[in-house]
Amino acid sequence: MDFIKQSRRNFLSVGAVGGLSLPFLLQTEAFSAQKFYESKEGVAKNVIHVYLPGGMAAQESWDPKPYSPLEYRGPFDAINTSVPGLQYSSVMKNMAKVANKVTTIHSMTHGEAAHERGTHNMFTGYKPSPALSYPSFGAVVSHELGNRNNLPAYVTIPQSPNEYAGTGYLSSKYGSFGLGDDPANADFKVRDLRLPDGISAERFAKRRSLLETIENNFNEVQKSDKLGAMSTFYNDAYTMIASPKAQAAFDVNKEPIKLQEEYGKNQAGMRMLLARRLVEAGVRLVTLTYGSWDMHQNIETAFGTRNGPELDQALARLLTDLDERGMLNETLVIVSSEFGRTPKINKDNGRDHHPRVFSTLLAGAGIKRGFVYGKSDSFSTGVEENPMSVPDFATTIYHQMGINADKELMAPGDRPIEIVEQGKVVDDILA
């Protein structure tokens, strides 16, 4: 800190002597006052973020209420899990067996009942602001830790799920690599990963060389963040196209048929299996989405016939697969949604939006196994014990990755902005 103060005084003194402009001095002052910590790879070398869009009902999944009246407890029974005293919904029969690998959080809470605002919360750690667009987990990880093994740092399956999964005020070069196709499709092909028909490797190399020459000349005339970001995208794409190992990471069909079937030959199964392949190959953070959980009507059918069982099968196999490969100790698995559902079943046999209390899961990479954090009240109206705020949730995730959430990144207008504001690491869930 003394070094920062001294540097600031030195810069200002030089400016006074050398006649530097006021905007330059103000910019220098902003940078010198910025809170800076070096990010180093943490316990979580990889992250798989399973995002369930629409608002998943905790009562039908991770936090059933078997002793509440029928109109509150819903259509499914509660079953015991591998963690004494913890019950899941009967839909989650496979996850119940591997609950001893997971920390189940029953006290997630925030105040945003609109899909867009809740989604923004859960992807960035911030409430939405009309004045500033915040970066997602993946963009921050890409900015702080960079890529590995000729693969993007941040991949989204099957594509970027929403505008809040983007780069916010960071450069677009930290954005996700979206597949542009679903690995569950029989003719699955990753967009822009192979040479066009009729283009040889030699011709491809010549084109790349020519483009680099044009870019270098053009950048001398007009430099901008957008140009730099585009160049970064091109270079990353070229590197992947030229690397058979990088291409192979995206080929889910290299996995044994038996394992594919154990995950499930469907969207949930193939997306999670591909996520495991990608982090195993070197991608730092994979965000995948599955299902539609905005179940205002007939939640028994909507949850119980496809969404719930497919998620249950794939997620349980993912956790087991990571553990069997020795990867769970360094891979953080996040299961989240933008909010929960109302305590009482509505007139259409569904549940409406409810952000006051819902459930999330964390597993692997230094997270306690077989642990339950927090408690909802008997009707799932609100939090009874140990509320988990969005900033605390995000700060803990970053901490496991080796990123100090107090660090300030520079937003437009030379504004230093903390990665997460007013969050703390929740030590109780760490092993």
N, C-alpha and C positions, 0 to 999 in steps of 0.2 A: 504494500500500500504506500509506503514511503517513496518507493521508486516511481509509482504512478504520480504522486504529488509533485516530486522533483521534476519528472518529465514534463508535467503540465506547466510548471513555472519556467522551465527552459524553453519550451515552445513559445510561450507568450512573450518571453524576453526577446527571443529571436525575431518574433513578429514585430515587436515595437521598434527594433533596430532596423530591420530589413524592409519595413513598409508593407507587410503582408496585408491582404484585404481582410475586412471584418468577417465576411462569410467563412474565409479559410480559418481564421482564428476561432470562430464559434464551432466550426466543424472539428478542429483539433481539440478544443476543450471538451466537446462531447465524447470523442473517442478516448481521451485521457481519463475522463471520469467514469468510463464504462467499467462495470464489474466483469472481470474476465477470469475464467478458470479454464485450464486445459482439460479437454475431454479425452479420457483414455478408456479403452475397451474394458468394461466391467465384468461382473459375474455373468451377466446375460450377454453372450456374444451374438445371439440371434433372438429375434422376436417373431412370433406368429400371432397376429391379431385377428381373431375370429369375430367379425362384427355382424350382428343380427339386426338388420334394419327394420324399423317400424315400432319397436318397443316390446320386448319379450316379457311375457307374464311370468313373474317369479313363482306365483302360486301354482302354475302348471309345470314348473321345471325344478328350480333349486330350493324353493322355500314354501312347500305346501302347508296348508293350515287344516289338518285333519279334524281338529276339535272345534272348529268354528261352524256356524250354521251353514246349511247346504248352499244358500245363495252367496256365501262368501268363499267357501272352500273349493267350489267348482266341481267339474265332472270326473276328475281322476283321483284315484287312491294315492296315499303316501306309502313309500316303501323304505325299509332300512337300507343304509349304505354300508360301506366298509369302514366308516368312521362311527364309533359308538355315539348314539344320541342324535346323529344327523340323518334326516330323511330327505329324499328327493321324490318328485312325482313319479308315479308308476310308468310314465312314458319314458323316463330316463333310466331304464333298467341296466343298460351297459355302463353308463356313467356312474351309477350307484356302486358298481363293483370297483371302480378306479377312483372313487372320491378320496381315497387315502393318498393320492398323488397331488391333491389340489387344496388350495385355500379357497373356501367358499365364503364370499362376502355377502352378508344379508342386510347390510345397512348403507348401501350406496344411496346418495341423496343429492338432489339439486332442485332448483325452482323453475325449470323451464319445461312447460307442458306442450310446446309446439315442436313438431318434428325437426324443423331446421335448426332451432335454437338448442334443442337437446343434443342433436348430432354434432353441432359446433362444439359444445361443451366436451363431449366424449372423445373427439378427435384432436382437440387442441389444448385442453386443460383450462380454457378461458370461456367466460360468458361472451356472447357476440357483442361486438361494438360497431357502431356506424362509422367510427373514425379510423378503424384499423382492421386489416385482415390478418389473422394469426396463422402461423404455420402448423401443420399437422405433426404428429409424432414422427411419421416417416420422413418428412422433409427436414426436421431438426436432426434426426439421426444421420441422414445423408449429409447434412451440412457439417455436423460435428465429427463424424467418424469416417466418412468417405466410403468408397467401394472396395471390394476385395475380389480377387480371382477373375478379373475381367467381366464381372457381373454388376448390375446396378445395385446400389445400396438399398433401394426402396422399390418394391414390386407390388402391384395391386392385381388381384385375381377376382373376376376376369378382366376388370378394367377399374379405373378410378371410381369409387362408389358414390362420391358426392363432391361438391365444390370445397367442402371443409377438409377433405383428405389431401388438399393441395399444399402449395408452398407459402401461401399468405404473403407476408412482406419480404420473405426471402426470395432470392433469385429463382427463376423458373428452372434453372439447371439442377435444382435439388428436388424436382418433381419425381413422381413415380413412373416406372415403366409399366404401362398397362398392357396386358396380353392382347386385347382386342378380340379374344375368342374364349370359349369356355372349354376347359380340359375334359368336361363330360361329353362333349360332342365327338362323334365317331371320326370326323375329318378335322379334328383340332389342329390348328396351325397358329403359331405365335406370329403376330403381325411384325413385319419388317425384320425378321430374324434370319431370313435366307436370301441368297442372291436371286435376283429376278431371272426368269427363264432366258437363256441365251447369253448370259453374262458370265464369262469365265473369271477365275480368280485373278489372272494376269490383267484382264481388262478392268476388273474392279479396282485393283491396286493403282492403275493409271488414273482412273477417275478420281480416286481419293487424293492422289498427289496433285492433280489439276485443281480440285476444289480447295485444297489447303493453300495453294499458291494464290488463288483468287481471294480467298478469305484474308490472307495475310496482307495483301495489297489494299483490300477494302477497309480492313480494320485500322490501317494507318490513317485513312481519311476520316472515318466515322466510327468511333468506338461507342458501344452501348452495352448495357447488361443483356439486352435481348440477343444481340449478336453473339456475345460470349456464351450465353446459355445455349443458343442454337449450335454453336461450334462444339460445345461439350456433348450435346445430344448426338451429333453426327459422329464424334470420335468414339463415344461409348457404343453406338450402333455398329460402327466399323469394327471395333474390337471384338464385339460379340459375334458378328458374322464371320470374322476370321478365326474364331476359336471354336474348334469342334467340342471341346470340353464344356464351354459356356452354352453352346447350343444343346448339348446333351442334357444339361440340367433342366431344361424346359420340356423334355420328352417323358411324359408320365408313363408312356407305354413301355419304357425300359424296366418298369417295375413288374415283378412276377404277377401273373393273372390272379393267383390265389390271394396275394396281398391286396390287389385292387378290389377284389370281391369282398374282402374283410373290411375294407374302408367303406365299400358301397360303390357300385358302378352308377353313380348319380352325381348331381352337382356338389352336394356336401362332401361325398367321399373323394371325388377326383380333385376337387379344389384343395382339400386338406392334404391329400397325398402329394400333390404338386408343391404345396407350401413346404412340406418336409424336405422334398428333393432340393428345393431352392435354397433353404437355409443350410442344408447339408453341404451344398456346393459353394456357399459363400455370400449369398444375399443376406444383408443384415436384418431387414425388416420386411415381412410380407403381411399385407392386409388382404384378407379375403372376406367376402360377404356370402351369406347363404340365407335363403328364405325371405318371406315377408311376414312380419310378426305383428302387424297393425290389425289385431283381431277384434274389431268392434262387434262382429256377428259370429254366432255359432262357433265358439272357440273350441268346443270338443272335437268337431270335425277338422277345423283349420289347423289345430295344434296336433291332434292325435293320429291323423291318417298319413301324413307325409312329413311335414316340417319337423315335428318333434322326433319321430323315430329315425329319420335319416341323419339329423344332427347328432342324436344320441350315439348311433353306430359309428359315425365317422370321427367324432370328437374323442370317444373312448379309445378307438383304435389309434388315433394320432398320439395320444398321451402314452399309450402302451408301446407304440412303435418307437417313439423318441426315447423312452426309458430303456427298451431292449437294446437300442443302439448306443446307449451311453450318452445320448444327446440332451436328455431332459435337464441335466445339471447345468447346462450352459444355454439352454433355449427357454426363453420366457414365453409362455402361452397366455394370451389375454382373451377372455370371452366377455363381450360387452354389448350393450344396446343403448339407445338414446334415453330411455326411461322405462318404467314398469307400467303396470295396468292397475286400474281401480280395484279397491277391495271387494266391491260387490258386483256380481254378475248383472248386466243390464237387461233391459226388456227383450233385446235381440239375442240373448244368450252369449254375449261377448263381454269384453272389458274395454274401458276407455283409457285415455292417457293418465298417467299418475307418476310424477317425478319425485314425490316426497320420500319414497322408499322403493328400492328394487335390488336385484342381486347381480353380481358379477363374479367371475372366476379368475384366479391367477394360479399358474402352476409353473414349476421348474425354476432354474437359475436363482437359487437362494431363497425361494419362497417356501414357507413351511408346508409340509405335506400333511394331509389329513387334518387340517385346521379350519375352524369356523370363526370368522371375525364379524362382530356386530350382531345385532338382533333386531328384527322387526317386531312390531306389536302383534297381538293375537289375531287382529283382523287385517294386517298389512296396510294399516292406515298411515303409519309413520315409523320412525326409528325409535326403538326402545333403549338400545345400548350401542355405544361406540359408532357414531355416524362416520361414514367415509365420504368426505367431500371430493369433488372432482379435482381440485388442485392437489390434495393429498394423494389421490390415486395416481395422477400424472407424475407428481414429483417422485413417488416411490418407483414407478416404472423407469423413469430416467435415471434414478440413482442406481438401479440394478444394471443399467447399461453403461455406467461410468460417466454419466452426464450430470453436472450440477445444475439443477433447475433454477438456481439463483443467478446463473450466468446471464449477462445481458447481451443480446444480439442487437445489431443496429438496424432500425426500421427507417423508412423514408423520412427525410427531414432531419437526419442525424439524431434520431430519438433512440436512446438505449432502452430496450424492452427486455424484462426478464423472461426467460423461457417459460416459466410458470410463476405466477405471482401469488405470494402468501400460501404456498403449499409446504407441507412438511413430510419427511419420510416416516411412514408408518412402521416403526420398528417391530411392533407386535406380530406382524405377519412374516418377518424375515427369520430364516433359520439361523 
